[in-house]
Amino acid sequence: MNRHEILTSSSLASIFALRMLGLFLILPIFALHAKTLPDGGNLTLVGLAMGIYGLSQAFAQIPFGIASDKFGRKRIIVIGLILFALGALIAAASHTVMGILIGRAVQGAGAISAALTALIADSTREQHRTKAMAMVGGSIGITFALSLVIAPVLYQSIGMSGIFLLTAVLAVVAIGVVIWVTPAAPSIAHAEKIPLSVVLKNPELMRLNLGVFVLHLSQVAMFVVVPSALVQYADIPLASHWKVYLPVVFGSFIAMLPAIFIGEKQGKMKQVFIFAIALLLLVQLGFWQFMDSPAILIGLLFAFFLAFNILEASQPSLVSRMAPPAAKGAALGVYNTLQALGLACGGLLGGWLNQYAGASTVFIVSAALSLFWLIIAGKMPELPRRAKTAAVE
């Protein structure tokens, strides 16, 4: 990767991490904080306040993606970050669950994932694009692990309002990064406007959209069960779970890199992609059968994040490659909509199955969905080897 590609990818990965931090930070602490609020006894409202961010993202991703195709990536990213900061300020000033819910909905409305990934795709050569997306995927996994570590500490020191204020300040910093640090993407001339229906009917994009839905549904559903399993079977108290998550996430990110590099260099990204889905399926089956073994439980977490990081890196790259150039933002908008819906459905389905059918059912259903994805993905075409001298698109 050249300097332009590294600077673009690293700066945009940091903005991705910021936004996911806004989602992840409240997960370990909000249910406890809500009990101190006047309407905190309404558990449905509390759950909605936690999930509204993802639902708001799902509704806004496609419009933001299309707008980035029409008006430019960086402009739309800045608008989204302004909404993110505004929502954080609303939540910080709120003293009810409903007020925080409104703030979180406004935060989620700044749905810039499609514009961010489209800008990365615009600014990187094809043979380096998956590496750039790996930086984004790695930033998400690391942010998730770090949030488990710092959320309780931040809550004790600055409170929930302070956490929201901090995310608002970081959003303003991110706006500065977009304007003054992130390089402008090369101008791309598009001969014609591509209707959204063309993107929605593209069978290869449909495979990838299904995949990101299953991946993130499985991720959230799994973490409805895994924290309790670490306490019950591994005898690790909740406050010490970061000692498992942090090395697992970092280690899996490092282990992912050779697979990505070899797949890119030798033109074997389909094989790498299929391997990761198969590994995800085996992980779900492993949790179903061996969750009560502490060593296997931690090993399965490592395998899950290895598969997750490979798929999180390769799928947006494949979307950007298979989408019509004039509709790249729209295609990534659809993709990120399915990602957000997966996050929301994973929490709902995981909680419902865990309550009414038992923890093992969560993994059985996730395994069934992963198997269906594996069958569908197996029919995707072979990807040609990328030219070493490909120009930036």
C-alpha positions as CSV (number, residue, x, y, z in Angstrom):
1,M,0.0,0.0,0.0
2,N,1.3,3.5,-0.8
3,R,1.2,6.5,1.5
4,H,-2.1,7.8,0.2
5,E,-3.8,4.4,0.7
6,I,-2.4,3.9,4.2
7,L,-3.4,7.5,5.3
8,T,-6.9,7.1,3.9
9,S,-7.5,3.6,5.3
10,S,-6.1,4.4,8.8
11,S,-7.9,7.7,9.2
12,L,-11.3,6.2,8.1
13,A,-10.7,3.1,10.2
14,S,-10.3,5.4,13.2
15,I,-13.7,7.1,12.4
16,F,-15.3,3.6,12.1
17,A,-13.9,2.8,15.5
18,L,-15.3,6.0,17.0
19,R,-18.8,5.2,15.8
20,M,-18.7,1.6,17.0
21,L,-17.4,2.9,20.3
22,G,-20.6,4.9,20.6
23,L,-22.6,1.7,20.2
24,F,-20.4,-0.6,22.3
25,L,-19.7,1.6,25.3
26,I,-23.2,1.6,26.7
27,L,-23.8,-2.2,26.3
28,P,-22.0,-3.3,29.5
29,I,-23.4,-0.5,31.7
30,F,-26.7,0.9,30.4
31,A,-29.0,-1.7,32.0
32,L,-27.6,-0.8,35.4
33,H,-27.6,2.9,34.7
34,A,-31.3,2.8,33.6
35,K,-32.3,1.6,37.1
36,T,-31.3,5.0,38.4
37,L,-33.7,6.8,36.0
38,P,-37.4,7.6,36.5
39,D,-38.6,5.4,33.7
40,G,-35.9,2.8,34.1
41,G,-38.4,0.2,35.3
42,N,-39.8,-0.2,31.8
43,L,-37.5,-3.0,30.5
44,T,-39.0,-2.8,27.0
45,L,-38.1,0.9,26.8
46,V,-34.6,0.1,28.2
47,G,-34.1,-2.6,25.5
48,L,-35.3,-0.3,22.8
49,A,-32.9,2.5,24.0
50,M,-30.1,0.0,23.6
51,G,-31.2,-1.2,20.2
52,I,-32.5,2.0,18.6
53,Y,-29.0,3.0,17.4
54,G,-28.8,0.0,15.1
55,L,-32.4,0.4,13.9
56,S,-31.8,4.0,13.1
57,Q,-28.7,3.0,11.2
58,A,-30.6,0.5,9.2
59,F,-33.1,3.0,8.0
60,A,-30.5,5.7,7.1
61,Q,-27.7,3.6,5.4
62,I,-29.2,3.4,1.9
63,P,-30.1,7.2,1.7
64,F,-26.7,8.1,3.0
65,G,-25.0,5.7,0.5
66,I,-26.9,7.1,-2.4
67,A,-26.2,10.7,-1.3
68,S,-22.5,9.9,-1.2
69,D,-22.6,8.8,-4.8
70,K,-24.3,12.1,-5.8
71,F,-22.8,14.7,-3.5
72,G,-19.4,13.3,-2.6
73,R,-18.2,11.0,0.2
74,K,-16.5,13.4,2.5
75,R,-19.4,15.9,2.6
76,I,-21.8,13.1,3.6
77,I,-19.4,11.7,6.2
78,V,-19.1,15.2,7.8
79,I,-23.0,15.5,7.9
80,G,-23.2,12.1,9.5
81,L,-20.7,13.0,12.2
82,I,-22.5,16.2,13.0
83,L,-25.7,14.1,13.6
84,F,-23.7,11.7,15.7
85,A,-22.4,14.5,17.9
86,L,-25.8,16.1,18.1
87,G,-27.4,12.9,19.3
88,A,-24.6,12.4,21.9
89,L,-25.3,15.9,23.3
90,I,-29.1,15.1,23.4
91,A,-28.4,11.9,25.3
92,A,-25.9,13.6,27.6
93,A,-28.5,16.2,28.6
94,S,-31.2,13.6,29.2
95,H,-32.2,12.3,32.6
96,T,-34.7,9.7,31.4
97,V,-34.5,6.5,29.3
98,M,-36.8,8.1,26.7
99,G,-34.5,11.1,26.3
100,I,-31.5,8.9,25.9
101,L,-33.4,6.8,23.4
102,I,-34.1,10.0,21.3
103,G,-30.4,10.9,21.5
104,R,-29.3,7.4,20.4
105,A,-31.8,7.5,17.5
106,V,-30.2,10.8,16.3
107,Q,-26.7,9.3,16.7
108,G,-27.7,6.3,14.6
109,A,-29.2,8.5,11.9
110,G,-25.7,9.6,11.0
111,A,-25.3,6.4,9.0
112,I,-22.0,6.9,7.3
113,S,-20.7,3.4,7.1
114,A,-21.5,3.2,3.4
115,A,-19.8,6.5,2.6
116,L,-16.8,5.5,4.6
117,T,-16.3,2.1,3.0
118,A,-17.0,3.6,-0.5
119,L,-14.3,6.3,0.1
120,I,-11.9,3.5,1.1
121,A,-12.8,1.6,-2.1
122,D,-12.4,4.8,-4.2
123,S,-9.0,5.5,-2.7
124,T,-7.3,2.1,-2.8
125,R,-6.1,-0.2,-5.6
126,E,-8.0,-3.5,-5.9
127,Q,-5.0,-5.6,-4.8
128,H,-4.8,-3.7,-1.6
129,R,-8.5,-3.1,-0.9
130,T,-9.1,-6.1,1.3
131,K,-6.1,-5.0,3.5
132,A,-7.7,-1.6,3.8
133,M,-11.0,-3.2,4.8
134,A,-9.1,-5.4,7.3
135,M,-8.0,-2.2,9.1
136,V,-11.7,-1.3,9.4
137,G,-12.7,-4.8,10.5
138,G,-9.8,-4.9,13.0
139,S,-10.8,-1.5,14.4
140,I,-14.3,-2.8,15.1
141,G,-13.2,-5.9,16.9
142,I,-10.6,-4.1,18.9
143,T,-13.1,-1.3,19.8
144,F,-15.5,-4.0,21.1
145,A,-12.9,-5.5,23.3
146,L,-11.7,-2.1,24.6
147,S,-15.2,-1.0,25.3
148,L,-15.6,-3.9,27.8
149,V,-12.5,-2.7,29.5
150,I,-13.0,1.1,29.7
151,A,-16.9,1.4,29.9
152,P,-17.1,0.5,33.7
153,V,-14.1,2.8,34.4
154,L,-15.5,5.7,32.5
155,Y,-18.9,5.2,34.0
156,Q,-17.5,5.4,37.6
157,S,-15.4,8.4,36.8
158,I,-17.5,10.6,34.5
159,G,-20.9,9.0,34.5
160,M,-23.2,8.2,31.6
161,S,-23.6,11.9,30.7
162,G,-19.8,12.2,30.6
163,I,-19.5,9.2,28.3
164,F,-22.0,10.8,25.8
165,L,-20.1,14.1,26.0
166,L,-16.9,12.4,25.4
167,T,-18.3,10.7,22.2
168,A,-19.5,14.1,21.1
169,V,-16.1,15.6,21.5
170,L,-14.5,12.7,19.6
171,A,-17.0,13.1,16.8
172,V,-15.9,16.8,16.4
173,V,-12.3,15.6,16.3
174,A,-13.3,13.0,13.7
175,I,-14.8,15.8,11.6
176,G,-11.4,17.5,11.7
177,V,-9.7,14.3,10.6
178,V,-12.1,13.9,7.6
179,I,-11.6,17.5,6.5
180,W,-7.8,18.0,7.1
181,V,-6.2,14.5,7.3
182,T,-8.1,12.1,5.1
183,P,-6.9,12.6,1.5
184,A,-9.5,13.5,-1.2
185,A,-10.5,10.5,-3.3
186,P,-9.7,10.5,-7.0
187,S,-12.4,11.9,-9.1
188,I,-14.4,9.2,-10.9
189,A,-16.4,9.9,-14.0
190,H,-19.7,7.9,-14.2
191,A,-21.4,7.7,-17.6
192,E,-24.9,6.9,-16.3
193,K,-27.0,6.8,-13.2
194,I,-27.6,3.3,-11.9
195,P,-31.1,2.7,-10.4
196,L,-31.2,1.2,-6.9
197,S,-33.2,-1.7,-8.3
198,V,-30.1,-2.8,-10.2
199,V,-28.2,-3.0,-7.0
200,L,-31.0,-4.8,-5.1
201,K,-31.4,-7.5,-7.9
202,N,-27.6,-8.2,-8.3
203,P,-27.3,-11.9,-7.2
204,E,-23.6,-11.6,-6.1
205,L,-24.4,-8.5,-4.0
206,M,-27.4,-10.4,-2.5
207,R,-25.1,-13.2,-1.4
208,L,-22.9,-10.7,0.4
209,N,-25.8,-8.9,2.0
210,L,-27.2,-12.2,3.3
211,G,-23.7,-12.9,4.7
212,V,-23.3,-9.7,6.7
213,F,-26.7,-10.2,8.1
214,V,-25.9,-13.7,9.3
215,L,-22.5,-12.7,10.6
216,H,-23.7,-9.9,12.8
217,L,-26.8,-11.6,13.9
218,S,-24.6,-14.5,15.1
219,Q,-22.2,-12.1,16.8
220,V,-24.8,-10.4,18.9
221,A,-26.8,-13.5,19.7
222,M,-23.7,-15.3,20.8
223,F,-22.8,-12.5,23.2
224,V,-26.2,-12.8,24.8
225,V,-25.0,-16.2,26.1
226,V,-21.2,-16.1,26.2
227,P,-20.7,-13.7,29.1
228,S,-22.8,-15.9,31.4
229,A,-20.9,-18.9,30.2
230,L,-17.6,-17.3,31.1
231,V,-18.9,-16.7,34.6
232,Q,-20.6,-20.1,35.1
233,Y,-18.1,-22.5,33.4
234,A,-14.8,-20.6,33.3
235,D,-15.3,-19.0,36.8
236,I,-14.3,-15.6,35.4
237,P,-16.1,-12.7,37.0
238,L,-17.7,-10.1,34.7
239,A,-15.2,-7.4,35.7
240,S,-12.4,-9.7,34.4
241,H,-13.9,-10.6,31.1
242,W,-11.7,-8.1,29.3
243,K,-8.7,-10.3,30.2
244,V,-10.2,-12.9,27.8
245,Y,-11.6,-10.6,25.1
246,L,-8.6,-8.3,24.7
247,P,-6.0,-11.0,23.9
248,V,-8.5,-13.0,21.9
249,V,-9.4,-10.1,19.6
250,F,-5.8,-8.9,19.2
251,G,-4.5,-12.4,18.6
252,S,-7.2,-13.2,16.1
253,F,-6.5,-10.0,14.2
254,I,-2.9,-10.9,13.8
255,A,-3.7,-14.5,12.8
256,M,-6.1,-13.1,10.2
257,L,-3.4,-11.2,8.3
258,P,-1.6,-14.1,6.6
259,A,-4.9,-15.5,5.3
260,I,-5.8,-12.1,3.8
261,F,-2.4,-11.5,2.3
262,I,-2.1,-15.0,0.8
263,G,-5.6,-14.8,-0.6
264,E,-5.0,-11.5,-2.2
265,K,-1.5,-12.4,-3.6
266,Q,-2.5,-15.8,-5.0
267,G,-6.0,-14.9,-6.1
268,K,-7.6,-17.3,-3.6
269,M,-10.0,-14.9,-1.8
270,K,-13.0,-17.1,-2.5
271,Q,-11.3,-20.0,-0.8
272,V,-10.4,-17.8,2.2
273,F,-13.9,-16.5,2.3
274,I,-15.4,-20.0,2.3
275,F,-13.0,-21.2,4.9
276,A,-14.0,-18.3,7.2
277,I,-17.7,-19.2,6.9
278,A,-17.0,-22.8,7.5
279,L,-15.0,-21.9,10.6
280,L,-17.9,-19.7,11.8
281,L,-20.2,-22.8,11.4
282,L,-17.8,-25.0,13.4
283,V,-17.5,-22.4,16.1
284,Q,-21.3,-22.3,16.6
285,L,-21.4,-26.2,16.7
286,G,-18.5,-26.1,19.2
287,F,-20.3,-23.7,21.5
288,W,-23.4,-25.9,21.4
289,Q,-21.4,-29.1,22.4
290,F,-18.5,-27.8,24.5
291,M,-19.5,-24.6,26.1
292,D,-19.0,-26.1,29.6
293,S,-15.2,-26.6,29.0
294,P,-13.3,-23.4,29.9
295,A,-10.3,-24.0,27.7
296,I,-12.4,-24.9,24.7
297,L,-14.7,-22.0,25.4
298,I,-11.8,-19.5,25.1
299,G,-10.4,-21.3,22.1
300,L,-13.8,-21.0,20.4
301,L,-13.9,-17.3,21.1
302,F,-10.5,-17.0,19.3
303,A,-11.8,-19.0,16.4
304,F,-14.9,-16.9,16.2
305,F,-13.0,-13.6,16.0
306,L,-10.6,-15.1,13.5
307,A,-13.5,-15.9,11.2
308,F,-15.3,-12.6,12.0
309,N,-12.2,-10.5,11.2
310,I,-11.6,-12.3,7.9
311,L,-15.3,-11.9,6.8
312,E,-15.5,-8.3,8.1
313,A,-12.4,-7.4,6.0
314,S,-13.3,-9.3,2.8
315,Q,-17.0,-8.7,2.4
316,P,-17.0,-4.9,2.0
317,S,-14.1,-5.2,-0.4
318,L,-16.1,-7.7,-2.5
319,V,-19.2,-5.5,-2.4
320,S,-17.1,-2.5,-3.7
321,R,-15.6,-4.8,-6.4
322,M,-18.9,-6.3,-7.6
323,A,-21.0,-3.1,-7.5
324,P,-21.4,-0.9,-10.5
325,P,-18.9,2.0,-10.1
326,A,-21.6,4.6,-10.3
327,A,-23.6,2.9,-7.5
328,K,-20.8,1.9,-5.1
329,G,-22.2,4.0,-2.3
330,A,-25.7,2.7,-2.8
331,A,-24.5,-0.9,-2.8
332,L,-22.6,-0.4,0.4
333,G,-25.6,1.4,1.8
334,V,-27.7,-1.8,1.3
335,Y,-24.9,-3.9,2.7
336,N,-24.6,-1.8,5.8
337,T,-28.4,-1.8,6.2
338,L,-28.3,-5.6,6.4
339,Q,-25.4,-5.3,8.9
340,A,-27.4,-3.1,11.2
341,L,-30.5,-5.3,10.9
342,G,-28.3,-8.3,11.8
343,L,-27.1,-6.5,14.9
344,A,-30.7,-5.6,16.0
345,C,-32.2,-9.0,15.1
346,G,-29.3,-10.8,16.9
347,G,-30.1,-9.2,20.2
348,L,-33.8,-9.8,19.9
349,L,-33.5,-13.4,18.6
350,G,-30.7,-14.3,21.0
351,G,-32.6,-13.0,24.0
352,W,-35.8,-14.7,23.0
353,L,-34.2,-18.0,22.3
354,N,-32.1,-17.9,25.5
355,Q,-35.2,-17.1,27.6
356,Y,-37.7,-19.6,26.1
357,A,-35.6,-22.4,24.5
358,G,-32.3,-22.4,26.3
359,A,-28.7,-21.1,25.6
360,S,-27.8,-24.1,23.4
361,T,-30.7,-23.2,21.0
362,V,-29.0,-19.9,20.2
363,F,-26.0,-21.7,18.8
364,I,-28.1,-24.3,17.0
365,V,-30.0,-21.5,15.1
366,S,-26.8,-19.6,14.4
367,A,-25.2,-22.8,13.1
368,A,-28.2,-23.4,10.8
369,L,-28.0,-19.9,9.4
370,S,-24.2,-20.2,8.9
371,L,-24.7,-23.5,7.0
372,F,-27.3,-21.8,4.8
373,W,-24.8,-19.0,4.2
374,L,-22.0,-21.5,3.4
375,I,-24.2,-23.2,0.8
376,I,-25.1,-19.9,-0.8
377,A,-21.6,-18.6,-0.8
378,G,-20.2,-21.7,-2.3
379,K,-22.0,-20.8,-5.6
380,M,-20.2,-17.5,-5.9
381,P,-17.9,-17.2,-9.0
382,E,-14.2,-17.5,-8.8
383,L,-12.5,-14.2,-8.4
384,P,-9.8,-13.4,-11.0
385,R,-6.3,-12.7,-9.8
386,R,-5.8,-9.0,-9.5
387,A,-3.3,-7.2,-11.6
388,K,-0.3,-6.1,-9.6
389,T,-0.2,-2.7,-11.3
390,A,-3.9,-1.9,-11.0
391,A,-4.5,1.8,-10.8
392,V,-6.5,3.5,-8.1
393,E,-10.1,3.6,-9.2
